[in-house]
Amino acid sequence: MPVRLLANDGKELKLRIEGEGNSTLQMFRSRLNDHPDVEYANFFTGHPDLDDPELYLRVKDGKNASKLISDLCRSIVDDFSNLKI
């Protein structure tokens, strides 16, 4: 899943996530919005055939959006690596 950084000012982060759909982005949005340090998180799909979706994150004052998204990615990897089928 290639990820392109579109904007990062410390408190706000905008990422373009190539080749992913609503399921992946909904998982990120849901977990981010449940986090106490997040003010707002959402994704925007754009045109389904032309645009890759973008994930937007804004954190509370004094928090770091890049660190928060990195921690979340590690948590998701841990959750899926512990999955037993």
TIVO-2410 file (N, C-alpha, C; in nm, 3 decimals):
# residues 85
REC num residu      c1      c2      c3 atome chaine
REC   1      M   0.084  -0.116   0.000     N      A
REC   1      M   0.000   0.000   0.000    CA      A
REC   1      M   0.090   0.124   0.000     C      A
REC   2      P   0.117   0.180  -0.116     N      A
REC   2      P   0.196   0.304  -0.122    CA      A
REC   2      P   0.118   0.420  -0.061     C      A
REC   3      V   0.189   0.500   0.019     N      A
REC   3      V   0.129   0.616   0.084    CA      A
REC   3      V   0.210   0.738   0.046     C      A
REC   4      R   0.141   0.842   0.002     N      A
REC   4      R   0.207   0.967  -0.036    CA      A
REC   4      R   0.165   1.075   0.063     C      A
REC   5      L   0.264   1.142   0.121     N      A
REC   5      L   0.240   1.252   0.213    CA      A
REC   5      L   0.204   1.377   0.133     C      A
REC   6      L   0.086   1.431   0.156     N      A
REC   6      L   0.041   1.551   0.086    CA      A
REC   6      L   0.061   1.677   0.169     C      A
REC   7      A   0.043   1.664   0.301     N      A
REC   7      A   0.059   1.780   0.389    CA      A
REC   7      A   0.087   1.732   0.530     C      A
REC   8      N   0.176   1.806   0.599     N      A
REC   8      N   0.208   1.774   0.738    CA      A
REC   8      N   0.258   1.901   0.805     C      A
REC   9      D   0.176   1.954   0.897     N      A
REC   9      D   0.222   2.071   0.971    CA      A
REC   9      D   0.234   2.041   1.120     C      A
REC  10      G   0.244   1.913   1.153     N      A
REC  10      G   0.257   1.873   1.293    CA      A
REC  10      G   0.125   1.834   1.354     C      A
REC  11      K   0.028   1.926   1.347     N      A
REC  11      K  -0.103   1.901   1.404    CA      A
REC  11      K  -0.199   1.838   1.302     C      A
REC  12      E  -0.176   1.863   1.175     N      A
REC  12      E  -0.262   1.811   1.068    CA      A
REC  12      E  -0.179   1.731   0.970     C      A
REC  13      L  -0.242   1.626   0.919     N      A
REC  13      L  -0.173   1.534   0.828    CA      A
REC  13      L  -0.271   1.495   0.718     C      A
REC  14      K  -0.224   1.497   0.594     N      A
REC  14      K  -0.305   1.455   0.481    CA      A
REC  14      K  -0.224   1.356   0.399     C      A
REC  15      L  -0.279   1.236   0.380     N      A
REC  15      L  -0.211   1.128   0.311    CA      A
REC  15      L  -0.294   1.079   0.194     C      A
REC  16      R  -0.229   1.046   0.083     N      A
REC  16      R  -0.296   0.979  -0.028    CA      A
REC  16      R  -0.255   0.832  -0.020     C      A
REC  17      I  -0.354   0.745  -0.012     N      A
REC  17      I  -0.328   0.602   0.004    CA      A
REC  17      I  -0.366   0.533  -0.126     C      A
REC  18      E  -0.266   0.489  -0.199     N      A
REC  18      E  -0.286   0.436  -0.332    CA      A
REC  18      E  -0.333   0.291  -0.330     C      A
REC  19      G  -0.433   0.263  -0.414     N      A
REC  19      G  -0.477   0.126  -0.433    CA      A
REC  19      G  -0.564   0.069  -0.324     C      A
REC  20      E  -0.612   0.152  -0.232     N      A
REC  20      E  -0.696   0.103  -0.122    CA      A
REC  20      E  -0.838   0.154  -0.139     C      A
REC  21      G  -0.930   0.085  -0.075     N      A
REC  21      G  -1.071   0.121  -0.085    CA      A
REC  21      G  -1.128   0.165   0.047     C      A
REC  22      N  -1.259   0.171   0.051     N      A
REC  22      N  -1.330   0.220   0.169    CA      A
REC  22      N  -1.306   0.136   0.293     C      A
REC  23      S  -1.291   0.005   0.279     N      A
REC  23      S  -1.275  -0.083   0.396    CA      A
REC  23      S  -1.151  -0.046   0.476     C      A
REC  24      T  -1.039  -0.030   0.408     N      A
REC  24      T  -0.913   0.004   0.476    CA      A
REC  24      T  -0.923   0.142   0.539     C      A
REC  25      L  -0.972   0.238   0.462     N      A
REC  25      L  -0.980   0.375   0.512    CA      A
REC  25      L  -1.081   0.389   0.625     C      A
REC  26      Q  -1.189   0.312   0.620     N      A
REC  26      Q  -1.286   0.315   0.729    CA      A
REC  26      Q  -1.224   0.263   0.859     C      A
REC  27      M  -1.139   0.161   0.848     N      A
REC  27      M  -1.072   0.109   0.967    CA      A
REC  27      M  -0.982   0.217   1.029     C      A
REC  28      F  -0.906   0.288   0.945     N      A
REC  28      F  -0.822   0.397   0.995    CA      A
REC  28      F  -0.908   0.507   1.057     C      A
REC  29      R  -1.011   0.549   0.987     N      A
REC  29      R  -1.096   0.658   1.037    CA      A
REC  29      R  -1.161   0.622   1.170     C      A
REC  30      S  -1.213   0.502   1.178     N      A
REC  30      S  -1.279   0.457   1.300    CA      A
REC  30      S  -1.183   0.456   1.419     C      A
REC  31      R  -1.067   0.398   1.400     N      A
REC  31      R  -0.969   0.391   1.510    CA      A
REC  31      R  -0.915   0.529   1.547     C      A
REC  32      L  -0.894   0.613   1.446     N      A
REC  32      L  -0.845   0.747   1.475    CA      A
REC  32      L  -0.949   0.828   1.553     C      A
REC  33      N  -1.074   0.822   1.512     N      A
REC  33      N  -1.178   0.899   1.581    CA      A
REC  33      N  -1.204   0.849   1.722     C      A
REC  34      D  -1.168   0.724   1.751     N      A
REC  34      D  -1.180   0.671   1.888    CA      A
REC  34      D  -1.064   0.713   1.978     C      A
REC  35      H  -0.957   0.764   1.918     N      A
REC  35      H  -0.838   0.802   1.995    CA      A
REC  35      H  -0.863   0.935   2.066     C      A
REC  36      P  -0.827   0.945   2.193     N      A
REC  36      P  -0.855   1.069   2.269    CA      A
REC  36      P  -0.777   1.192   2.222     C      A
REC  37      D  -0.666   1.174   2.150     N      A
REC  37      D  -0.586   1.287   2.105    CA      A
REC  37      D  -0.629   1.340   1.968     C      A
REC  38      V  -0.729   1.278   1.907     N      A
REC  38      V  -0.772   1.318   1.772    CA      A
REC  38      V  -0.891   1.413   1.781     C      A
REC  39      E  -0.879   1.527   1.711     N      A
REC  39      E  -0.991   1.621   1.699    CA      A
REC  39      E  -1.083   1.579   1.585     C      A
REC  40      Y  -1.022   1.534   1.474     N      A
REC  40      Y  -1.100   1.503   1.354    CA      A
REC  40      Y  -1.020   1.410   1.265     C      A
REC  41      A  -1.088   1.310   1.210     N      A
REC  41      A  -1.027   1.221   1.112    CA      A
REC  41      A  -1.135   1.182   1.011     C      A
REC  42      N  -1.098   1.181   0.884     N      A
REC  42      N  -1.193   1.143   0.781    CA      A
REC  42      N  -1.115   1.104   0.656     C      A
REC  43      F  -1.184   1.040   0.564     N      A
REC  43      F  -1.123   1.012   0.435    CA      A
REC  43      F  -1.214   1.059   0.324     C      A
REC  44      F  -1.153   1.087   0.211     N      A
REC  44      F  -1.223   1.139   0.095    CA      A
REC  44      F  -1.184   1.053  -0.025     C      A
REC  45      T  -1.285   1.000  -0.092     N      A
REC  45      T  -1.257   0.905  -0.200    CA      A
REC  45      T  -1.236   0.971  -0.335     C      A
REC  46      G  -1.294   1.086  -0.360     N      A
REC  46      G  -1.284   1.148  -0.491    CA      A
REC  46      G  -1.356   1.064  -0.595     C      A
REC  47      H  -1.313   1.072  -0.718     N      A
REC  47      H  -1.373   0.993  -0.826    CA      A
REC  47      H  -1.322   0.850  -0.817     C      A
REC  48      P  -1.411   0.751  -0.819     N      A
REC  48      P  -1.368   0.612  -0.797    CA      A
REC  48      P  -1.272   0.556  -0.902     C      A
REC  49      D  -1.278   0.607  -1.024     N      A
REC  49      D  -1.189   0.557  -1.129    CA      A
REC  49      D  -1.064   0.642  -1.150     C      A
REC  50      L  -1.066   0.764  -1.100     N      A
REC  50      L  -0.957   0.856  -1.131    CA      A
REC  50      L  -0.869   0.893  -1.012     C      A
REC  51      D  -0.925   0.890  -0.892     N      A
REC  51      D  -0.853   0.942  -0.776    CA      A
REC  51      D  -0.826   0.833  -0.673     C      A
REC  52      D  -0.708   0.839  -0.613     N      A
REC  52      D  -0.681   0.756  -0.496    CA      A
REC  52      D  -0.737   0.828  -0.374     C      A
REC  53      P  -0.787   0.753  -0.276     N      A
REC  53      P  -0.845   0.817  -0.158    CA      A
REC  53      P  -0.741   0.889  -0.073     C      A
REC  54      E  -0.789   0.988   0.001     N      A
REC  54      E  -0.702   1.065   0.089    CA      A
REC  54      E  -0.755   1.057   0.232     C      A
REC  55      L  -0.662   1.044   0.326     N      A
REC  55      L  -0.694   1.039   0.468    CA      A
REC  55      L  -0.648   1.169   0.531     C      A
REC  56      Y  -0.737   1.232   0.608     N      A
REC  56      Y  -0.706   1.359   0.674    CA      A
REC  56      Y  -0.716   1.338   0.825     C      A
REC  57      L  -0.618   1.392   0.897     N      A
REC  57      L  -0.612   1.377   1.041    CA      A
REC  57      L  -0.573   1.511   1.105     C      A
REC  58      R  -0.648   1.551   1.209     N      A
REC  58      R  -0.613   1.669   1.288    CA      A
REC  58      R  -0.614   1.625   1.435     C      A
REC  59      V  -0.505   1.655   1.504     N      A
REC  59      V  -0.492   1.616   1.645    CA      A
REC  59      V  -0.504   1.739   1.735     C      A
REC  60      K  -0.520   1.713   1.864     N      A
REC  60      K  -0.532   1.821   1.962    CA      A
REC  60      K  -0.399   1.893   1.980     C      A
REC  61      D  -0.406   2.014   2.032     N      A
REC  61      D  -0.286   2.094   2.056    CA      A
REC  61      D  -0.186   2.017   2.140     C      A
REC  62      G  -0.059   2.027   2.101     N      A
REC  62      G   0.047   1.961   2.176    CA      A
REC  62      G   0.072   1.817   2.135     C      A
REC  63      K  -0.009   1.763   2.044     N      A
REC  63      K   0.007   1.625   1.998    CA      A
REC  63      K   0.065   1.627   1.858     C      A
REC  64      N   0.123   1.514   1.818     N      A
REC  64      N   0.190   1.504   1.688    CA      A
REC  64      N   0.114   1.405   1.599     C      A
REC  65      A   0.063   1.453   1.487     N      A
REC  65      A  -0.017   1.369   1.397    CA      A
REC  65      A   0.066   1.256   1.335     C      A
REC  66      S   0.190   1.283   1.299     N      A
REC  66      S   0.275   1.179   1.238    CA      A
REC  66      S   0.301   1.066   1.336     C      A
REC  67      K   0.330   1.099   1.459     N      A
REC  67      K   0.354   0.996   1.560    CA      A
REC  67      K   0.228   0.915   1.585     C      A
REC  68      L   0.115   0.983   1.592     N      A
REC  68      L  -0.011   0.914   1.618    CA      A
REC  68      L  -0.044   0.815   1.506     C      A
REC  69      I  -0.028   0.855   1.380     N      A
REC  69      I  -0.059   0.765   1.269    CA      A
REC  69      I   0.041   0.650   1.264     C      A
REC  70      S   0.167   0.674   1.297     N      A
REC  70      S   0.267   0.567   1.302    CA      A
REC  70      S   0.233   0.466   1.411     C      A
REC  71      D   0.194   0.515   1.527     N      A
REC  71      D   0.154   0.426   1.636    CA      A
REC  71      D   0.031   0.344   1.598     C      A
REC  72      L  -0.064   0.407   1.531     N      A
REC  72      L  -0.184   0.337   1.488    CA      A
REC  72      L  -0.150   0.227   1.387     C      A
REC  73      C  -0.061   0.256   1.293     N      A
REC  73      C  -0.021   0.155   1.195    CA      A
REC  73      C   0.044   0.035   1.264     C      A
REC  74      R   0.129   0.060   1.362     N      A
REC  74      R   0.190  -0.050   1.437    CA      A
REC  74      R   0.083  -0.133   1.510     C      A
REC  75      S  -0.016  -0.066   1.566     N      A
REC  75      S  -0.124  -0.135   1.636    CA      A
REC  75      S  -0.204  -0.223   1.540     C      A
REC  76      I  -0.231  -0.172   1.422     N      A
REC  76      I  -0.306  -0.250   1.322    CA      A
REC  76      I  -0.226  -0.371   1.277     C      A
REC  77      V  -0.096  -0.352   1.253     N      A
REC  77      V  -0.010  -0.464   1.214    CA      A
REC  77      V  -0.010  -0.570   1.323     C      A
REC  78      D   0.002  -0.528   1.449     N      A
REC  78      D  -0.001  -0.623   1.562    CA      A
REC  78      D  -0.133  -0.699   1.566     C      A
REC  79      D  -0.243  -0.628   1.547     N      A
REC  79      D  -0.375  -0.693   1.550    CA      A
REC  79      D  -0.386  -0.800   1.442     C      A
REC  80      F  -0.340  -0.769   1.322     N      A
REC  80      F  -0.351  -0.865   1.213    CA      A
REC  80      F  -0.248  -0.976   1.222     C      A
REC  81      S  -0.131  -0.950   1.279     N      A
REC  81      S  -0.031  -1.055   1.292    CA      A
REC  81      S  -0.071  -1.158   1.399     C      A
REC  82      N  -0.156  -1.118   1.493     N      A
REC  82      N  -0.204  -1.209   1.596    CA      A
REC  82      N  -0.331  -1.283   1.556     C      A
REC  83      L  -0.380  -1.256   1.436     N      A
REC  83      L  -0.502  -1.319   1.388    CA      A
REC  83      L  -0.479  -1.466   1.359     C      A
REC  84      K  -0.565  -1.550   1.410     N      A
REC  84      K  -0.554  -1.693   1.389    CA      A
REC  84      K  -0.673  -1.738   1.302     C      A
REC  85      I  -0.642  -1.812   1.198     N      A
REC  85      I  -0.746  -1.861   1.108    CA      A
REC  85      I  -0.751  -2.012   1.115     C      A
***
